[in-house]
Amino acid sequence: NDRRWVPWLLAYTGARVSEMTRLESRHIFREEGVDAIHIERSKTGRMRKVPIHQDLKDQGFLDFVSSRRGQPLFFDKPKLTDDRKLTIHRTRAEGLAEWIRTLDAMKDSVVAPNHGFRHRWRTECRRIFMDREVRNYLQGHKIENVGEGYGHVPLDVSAPWIEMFPRFDVSG
């Protein structure tokens, strides 16, 4: 499941791979009429809500989430009861990076595979002239000035931007 869904999630959210591999079904929700991912923990410590692109829904991502109700999406629930700090998401992230490096499309890439998704996402944001504050929020970047820390980015503001994001064609 991680090989099936995590690359698509990275492509359509701009998130860090460990943010996606730690997701549980409870992190996928509907609010303000928008299906979204609640990223509770990130490298910068900023919680955020990222709308789910229609292409992910068309591929059956929400059905997959339903099938994992009450569980982590990409590892088994018993891993959550471990007394040690949860690190299984990092193991999944590292394994995905190894697998992606073996793909022909990545043979000549100079960017680390998992981080390459963040670069590509940012480029696509520029193609659609996504508001800078929205893209920084969605990607979980640090707040650059005091004013950016005021308020929040509601889903009804960010969702139209995500829907403008082009679908990826991987048909060959």
Number of C-alpha atoms within 10 A of each C-alpha: 9 17 13 9 18 22 19 18 22 21 21 27 24 23 23 19 24 21 19 24 23 22 21 21 19 16 17 20 17 13 12 9 10 17 20 20 22 18 22 14 15 16 12 10 12 14 14 21 23 26 28 23 25 17 16 15 13 10 12 13 18 17 11 15 19 15 12 17 12 12 18 21 26 21 18 11 14 9 14 15 9 10 7 8 8 12 13 17 20 15 12 21 21 15 13 19 17 13 12 18 16 10 9 9 9 14 10 8 11 8 11 12 18 23 15 17 23 20 14 14 20 18 12 17 21 12 12 13 12 19 12 11 12 17 21 17 20 21 17 23 16 14 15 9 8 7 8 13 10 9 7 12 15 15 20 13 12 20 19 14 19 21 15 16 20 14 13 10 6 5 4 3
